[in-house]
Amino acid sequence: MLSVLTLDQQTLRQGTLDDLKRRTCTWVHLEEPTDKELEPILTHAGIARELFDELMSKSQRPTIRDAEGFSLILIRSPLYLPKVGTKPILFMISKQKNDIISITRHHSTSLARLRATPPKRLQDFFLQGATRVLFASLDEIISSYHLVLEKIDENISQIEQEMRKPKTKEGVTDRIYSLKKDLILFHKALIGDREVVTGIERSYAAFLDPKLLADFRLLSGDLVQLIELETTYRDILTSTLELHLTIISTALNLTMKRLSGWGAIILVPSLIAGIFGMNFELIPTTHDPRGFAGALALMLFATAGLYWYFKKRDWI
């Protein structure tokens, strides 16, 4: 899907690819592009398809590169539903510092929020040039990380509440491992994004407006906070997993203790019945009419005594 916003006589309007030829700020956003939509963009930017595919691969780390007419900035943006992860978004800033092209193979809620910004505020970004639009885009992407981490925090709280219940639901261990894996993916992406933002601030991208680069220090600070927050959540999950395994071990020990107690209770009357059931003449009370009742009384007394003892020791 292709969409174009351009500044025309200090007014923001919908545009076309032809507006890239004008010396005014134009933002071309390409989402889930087809080959037909992608070809004129790459031709205009002078970027080979092989380089584009390399940059947009799933394993590509965030990076900054300079082509002949554009600075290329690759950022990883968060995904939450239906699956947590990150996706690459490629930004291209023209040599004249007035055009910005963004390309993503997924729907970007971050850039959708930016494009839904009130027209007056969005127009102010365009009046300051493509570097300011890039800053606003990265700011929205960082805000998305905050939103995703808030949802992960809610999931962690839900897991902790379930663990406090007498009967913990199955699958808690799998959920903890899954969340830790998601946070590790975020950690890698955030580290890469921080390196890119730091690189922008240090003028590693040749075609950005140098007067606005100092503002990117704010984004770098936000990314550092996100990395610290993500690390804290991973530590919490590690502690939660250890606590969960301790609870499982304690429950298992309690179950084994109770089984041992009941086993001892059952063993004693079985032993008495086995002794009096042996086929020997010299067994006491064998020919006594009250022998059977006495054996039952002895078993009942032994069972009651063991039950009282184990109950007092909290074994059953």
Secondary structure, DSSP 8 states (H G I E B T S, - for coil): -EEEEEEETTEEEE--GGGGGSSS-EEEEEES--HHHHHHHHHHHT--HHHHHHHTSTT---EEEE-SSEEEEEEEEEE-SSS-EEEEEEEEEETTS-EEEEEESS--HHHHHHHTS-HHHHHHHHHH-HHHHHHHHHHHHHHHHHHHHHHHHHHHHHHHHHHHSSS--TTHHHHHHHHHHHHHHHHHHHHHHHHHHHHHHTT-STTS-GGGGGGHHHHHHHHHHHHHHHHHHHHHHHHHHHHHHHHHHHHHHHHHHHHHHHHHHHHHHHHHHHHHTSS-TTSTTSS-TTHHHHHHHHHHHHHHHHHHHHHHTT--
